[in-house]
Amino acid sequence: MSYETGMAAMNLEMPDRIPRSEYSAELYFDLMKKVTGIDVHDDSPEETKTRAMLAFRKAWNYDFNWNIMIDAKYAFKDKRSKMGHAEFTQGGIDYTEDIGSLFKDPEDVLNLDPYQLFGTVDIKEQIRKFEENYRQRCETFPEEVNMTGVYVTCISGLIDLFGWDMLLLSAGVDSEAFGEMTLRYSKWIGQYFTALAESDVPIAMVHDDLVWTAGPFIHPDWYRKYVFPGIKENVMMMKDAGKKVMFTSDGNFDMFIDDIAECGVDGFIFEPITSLEAIAEKYGKSHVIIGNADTRIVMFGSREEIHAEVKRCMDIGKKCPGFFMAIGNHISPGSSIDNLLYYNECYEKMSKR
């Protein structure tokens, strides 16, 4: 692991080693125990979990630390819908069937005034909190490139506020009014981007799950009229302040690669269903690219398939000065530990340019 290697890639300087990041491995205690030898499990003290997590990241050579501060809980408090949660963490402690919408009908959604519902943000206080969050990450992960940012940038915020059923119903009832509400939301969440722009944090993370696995769930023209203008305005505030801005979305956003680039971002982070080949071909020399080994292959594939998947990413990424290797989506608890260890072995063998 090396801050210098990570920053070289962030600055498009093509370091000798392909830098790396992964997501959620700290939730897979059996994997961390296997790699580090530290006896860690779900009931371990936080100090033990932290020690195992740091040792694991060092062993696996992390150079980039994905991080946001403004999630739905932070931004909305209890004024949000409940969508339940499937089992993901080891032991299934995140599973819940608690489901319910804060909004009773489409009219409530279409008339939403975020300023009226949530109030205004204390910009000076939020600047302080962003800077504190960033400094804490740098202290905990001094050998990695760190950042802070916003999770609920636009579509992710609307999903969490309304829940999927109410969101889709409201968009279907009146897509124009739903779009105007979306623009109002972008203005309100822009307060956090204003604070981030005025902070001394050098790298900002913008997260927004724009699409489904199959792509957009509303007509692409609607996104281009009501979603990307707000994202661009908020990104450009930070760009004008000299920040590097990374963008993350789940799903397949092949259709919107150019739209996202037009918003002014410096880099793409994405799942395996978005095309690494397409992004690298058009933006491989000008943007940071993080991803995108297929988590399904690493979880369930043969050694031959895992090797081929890492090679696919490396063959593309080694031509791109800002490429970072990562498993697209997450390292899921319950995945084959032997497969994950072999994936890491493949990375190590192929990581030199």
C-alpha positions as a printed Julia matrix, in Angstrom:
353×3 Matrix{Float64}:
   0.0     0.0     0.0
   1.23    3.46   -0.8
  -0.24    6.94   -0.7
   2.33    7.94   -3.31
   1.21    5.21   -5.71
  -2.44    6.08   -5.21
  -1.87    9.79   -5.75
   0.25    9.13   -8.82
  -2.73    7.35  -10.34
  -5.1    10.08   -9.17
  -2.86   12.55  -11.0
  -2.75   10.33  -14.11
   1.0     9.73  -13.76
   0.89    5.96  -14.49
   2.68    4.44  -11.47
   4.77    1.29  -11.94
   2.3    -0.76   -9.88
  -1.44   -0.82  -10.56
  -2.91    0.59   -7.33
  -5.88   -1.02   -5.67
  -9.02   -0.63   -3.6
 -11.69   -3.06   -2.41
 -15.05   -2.64   -0.69
 -16.6    -4.27    2.39
 -13.9    -6.83    3.13
 -13.87   -5.51    6.7
 -17.33   -7.09    7.1
 -15.99  -10.56    6.21
 -14.35  -11.56    9.47
 -13.42  -15.08    8.35
 -11.47  -13.64    5.42
  -9.63  -11.14    7.6
  -8.8   -13.87   10.1
  -7.44  -16.09    7.35
  -5.26  -13.34    5.88
  -4.03  -11.67    9.1
  -4.1   -14.48   11.67
  -6.03  -12.2    14.02
  -8.91  -13.98   15.76
 -11.71  -11.61   14.77
 -15.44  -12.23   14.55
 -18.74  -10.38   14.77
 -18.66  -10.24   18.59
 -15.05   -9.08   18.84
 -14.26   -5.75   20.55
 -14.06   -2.79   18.18
 -10.34   -2.5    18.86
  -9.8    -6.05   17.57
 -11.95   -5.41   14.5
 -10.01   -2.24   13.73
  -6.65   -3.95   14.19
  -7.7    -6.8    11.89
  -9.1    -4.41    9.29
  -5.91   -2.32    9.17
  -3.73   -5.43    8.99
  -5.88   -6.81    6.17
  -5.72   -3.59    4.15
  -1.94   -3.56    4.49
  -1.66   -7.21    3.47
  -3.85   -6.62    0.4
  -2.08   -3.41   -0.59
  -4.93   -0.89   -0.52
  -4.05    2.52   -2.02
  -7.49    4.19   -2.16
 -10.08    4.54    0.62
 -13.66    5.02   -0.58
 -15.52    7.24    1.89
 -18.57    9.48    2.18
 -19.99   11.39    5.14
 -23.44   12.53    4.05
 -25.65    9.48    3.86
 -29.44    9.29    4.19
 -29.38    8.97    7.97
 -27.16   12.04    8.3
 -29.06   14.21    5.81
 -32.67   13.17    6.47
 -32.59   11.92   10.08
 -35.89   10.05   10.59
 -37.7    11.86    7.75
 -37.26    9.05    5.24
 -38.93    5.85    4.11
 -38.03    2.35    5.29
 -37.26   -0.25    2.64
 -36.03   -3.14    4.78
 -32.62   -4.68    4.15
 -31.47   -8.03    2.82
 -28.82  -10.05    4.65
 -25.32   -8.97    3.66
 -23.01   -8.8     6.68
 -21.55  -11.95    8.21
 -24.13  -13.23   10.67
 -26.97  -11.37    8.93
 -27.22   -8.64   11.58
 -28.24   -6.09    8.92
 -31.42   -7.99    7.91
 -34.7    -6.21    8.56
 -38.26   -6.4     7.25
 -39.09   -2.89    8.5
 -40.84   -1.3     5.5
 -42.91    1.86    5.28
 -43.15    5.11    3.31
 -43.01    8.56    4.86
 -45.06    9.79    1.89
 -48.67    8.66    1.56
 -49.44    9.48   -2.07
 -47.78   10.88   -5.22
 -49.08   14.37   -4.47
 -46.94   14.45   -1.31
 -43.9    13.5    -3.37
 -44.5    15.92   -6.22
 -45.05   18.85   -3.86
 -41.99   18.15   -1.72
 -40.01   21.22   -0.67
 -36.77   19.87    0.83
 -35.99   23.19    2.51
 -39.36   23.09    4.27
 -38.97   19.45    5.3
 -35.3    19.47    6.33
 -34.4    23.12    6.83
 -31.1    24.71    5.87
 -27.58   23.46    6.48
 -25.17   25.38    8.71
 -22.44   25.76    6.1
 -19.65   26.76    8.49
 -20.41   23.86   10.82
 -20.61   21.45    7.9
 -17.24   22.65    6.61
 -15.78   21.83   10.02
 -17.37   18.39   10.01
 -16.13   17.57    6.5
 -12.61   18.6     7.44
 -12.77   16.59   10.66
 -14.05   13.52    8.81
 -11.26   13.82    6.26
  -8.54   14.29    8.89
  -9.79   11.27   10.83
  -9.58    9.12    7.7
  -6.06   10.36    6.99
  -4.99    9.55   10.55
  -6.51    6.06   10.39
  -5.36    5.28    6.83
  -2.18    7.34    6.32
  -0.91    5.16    3.47
  -4.07    5.49    1.37
  -5.66    8.24   -0.7
  -8.59    9.53    1.37
 -11.68   11.6     0.72
 -15.08   12.54    2.06
 -18.31   13.27    0.25
 -22.02   12.78   -0.34
 -23.92    9.51   -0.88
 -27.43   10.9    -1.5
 -26.5    13.2    -4.38
 -29.74   12.89   -6.35
 -31.38    9.6    -7.34
 -29.97    7.79   -4.28
 -31.51   10.48   -2.1
 -34.91   10.15   -3.77
 -34.84    6.36   -3.41
 -34.17    6.64    0.3
 -36.74    9.37    0.83
 -39.64    7.8    -1.03
 -38.9     4.09   -1.35
 -39.01    2.42   -4.75
 -42.78    1.94   -5.02
 -43.67    5.55   -4.24
 -40.82    6.87   -6.38
 -41.88    4.93   -9.47
 -45.57    5.65   -8.94
 -44.96    9.39   -8.57
 -42.66    9.55  -11.6
 -45.31    7.75  -13.62
 -48.16   10.0   -12.47
 -46.4    13.21  -13.56
 -42.83   12.91  -14.81
 -42.48   16.67  -15.32
 -43.58   17.54  -11.79
 -41.36   14.73  -10.5
 -38.51   16.29  -12.44
 -39.11   19.73  -10.99
 -39.09   18.22   -7.51
 -35.79   16.51   -8.4
 -34.28   19.88   -9.31
 -35.46   21.28   -5.97
 -33.78   18.37   -4.22
 -30.52   19.02   -6.09
 -30.59   22.63   -4.93
 -31.12   21.55   -1.32
 -28.4    18.86   -1.3
 -26.18   21.44   -2.97
 -25.69   23.02    0.45
 -23.45   20.09    1.36
 -21.5    20.5    -1.85
 -21.08   24.19   -1.09
 -19.58   23.25    2.27
 -17.36   20.63    0.66
 -16.18   23.14   -1.94
 -15.27   25.64    0.79
 -13.48   23.03    2.92
  -9.79   22.16    2.71
 -10.6    18.57    1.63
  -8.74   17.91   -1.66
 -10.74   14.93   -2.98
 -14.54   14.65   -2.97
 -16.68   11.56   -3.52
 -19.99   11.99   -5.32
 -22.19    8.89   -5.09
 -25.48    8.42   -6.92
 -27.08    5.11   -7.91
 -28.57    6.45  -11.11
 -29.74    3.23  -12.72
 -30.77   -0.38  -12.31
 -28.86   -3.42  -13.53
 -30.76   -3.08  -16.82
 -30.02    0.65  -17.09
 -32.22    3.74  -16.59
 -35.62    3.21  -14.96
 -37.04    6.46  -16.38
 -36.57    7.69  -19.96
 -32.98    8.9   -20.56
 -34.27   12.29  -21.7
 -35.74   12.8   -18.23
 -32.33   12.21  -16.63
 -30.7    14.67  -19.01
 -33.29   17.33  -18.25
 -33.7    16.89  -14.5
 -30.8    14.89  -13.01
 -27.53   15.74  -14.72
 -27.93   19.53  -14.59
 -28.13   19.41  -10.8
 -25.22   16.97  -10.52
 -23.13   19.15  -12.84
 -23.85   22.31  -10.86
 -22.81   20.63   -7.62
 -19.72   19.0    -9.13
 -18.57   22.23  -10.74
 -18.74   24.07   -7.41
 -16.09   21.68   -6.17
 -14.08   21.71   -9.4
 -14.0    25.51   -9.36
 -12.59   25.25   -5.82
  -9.75   23.02   -7.05
 -11.04   19.63   -5.84
 -10.64   16.31   -7.53
 -14.1    14.75   -7.84
 -14.78   11.03   -8.07
 -18.17    9.64   -9.11
 -19.68    6.3    -8.06
 -22.85    4.6    -9.3
 -24.15    1.05   -9.11
 -26.02   -0.49  -12.01
 -25.37   -0.21  -15.74
 -24.73    3.41  -16.69
 -23.21    2.71  -20.13
 -25.83    4.99  -21.65
 -24.75    7.86  -19.4
 -20.94    7.6   -19.45
 -20.63   10.78  -21.54
 -23.25   12.6   -19.45
 -21.35   11.84  -16.24
 -18.07   12.96  -17.8
 -19.76   16.16  -18.95
 -20.63   16.89  -15.32
 -16.92   17.51  -14.75
 -15.91   14.5   -12.67
 -12.29   13.32  -12.57
 -13.0     9.63  -12.22
 -15.46    6.74  -12.49
 -16.15    3.98   -9.95
 -18.58    1.31  -11.14
 -19.87   -2.24  -11.05
 -18.91   -4.96  -13.56
 -22.09   -4.5   -15.58
 -20.93   -1.03  -16.68
 -18.36   -1.45  -19.44
 -14.73   -1.0   -18.38
 -13.81   -1.31  -22.04
 -16.07    1.57  -23.08
 -14.91    3.91  -20.32
 -11.24    3.08  -20.89
 -11.5     3.57  -24.65
 -12.93    7.08  -24.36
 -11.7     8.34  -20.98
  -8.78    6.06  -20.11
  -6.15    8.77  -20.66
  -8.07   11.63  -19.05
  -9.89   10.11  -16.06
  -9.29    7.91  -13.03
 -10.94    4.49  -13.42
 -11.62    2.17  -10.48
 -12.88   -1.35  -11.08
 -14.29   -3.59  -12.21
 -13.63   -7.31  -11.69
 -16.92   -9.2   -11.62
 -17.76  -10.07   -8.01
 -19.84  -13.04   -9.21
 -16.83  -14.62  -10.87
 -14.66  -14.08   -7.8
 -17.39  -15.49   -5.54
 -18.37  -18.55   -7.56
 -16.01  -19.0   -10.51
 -13.2   -21.43  -11.15
  -9.54  -20.48  -10.77
  -9.29  -20.26  -14.55
 -12.25  -17.88  -14.68
 -10.86  -15.71  -11.87
  -7.47  -15.49  -13.56
  -9.11  -14.54  -16.85
 -11.23  -11.87  -15.16
  -8.25  -10.23  -13.45
  -6.31  -10.4   -16.72
  -9.21   -8.75  -18.58
  -9.16   -5.81  -16.18
  -5.37   -5.55  -16.16
  -5.03   -5.77  -19.94
  -7.34   -2.78  -20.23
  -6.23   -0.91  -17.13
  -2.47   -1.02  -17.68
  -2.93    1.3   -20.64
  -4.74    3.84  -18.44
  -2.6     6.06  -16.16
  -5.32    6.43  -13.52
  -6.48    2.81  -13.29
  -7.07    1.16   -9.9
  -7.92   -2.54   -9.57
 -11.01   -3.44   -7.55
 -13.75   -6.02   -7.4
 -16.81   -4.26   -8.77
 -19.51   -3.89   -6.11
 -18.26   -5.64   -2.94
 -16.35   -8.49   -1.37
 -19.37  -10.26    0.06
 -19.29  -12.24    3.32
 -19.9   -15.87    2.44
 -17.82  -15.73   -0.74
 -15.3   -18.51   -1.21
 -12.23  -17.57    0.81
 -10.07  -19.74   -1.43
 -11.39  -17.83   -4.46
 -10.65  -14.49   -2.82
  -7.14  -15.55   -1.88
  -6.54  -16.66   -5.46
  -7.96  -13.36   -6.76
  -5.44  -11.52   -4.58
  -2.65  -13.79   -5.85
  -3.62  -12.96   -9.43
  -3.64   -9.24   -8.64
  -0.19   -9.41   -7.08
   1.26  -11.32  -10.04
  -0.22   -8.94  -12.62
   0.06   -5.63  -10.78
   3.4    -4.48  -12.24
   3.3    -2.49  -15.44
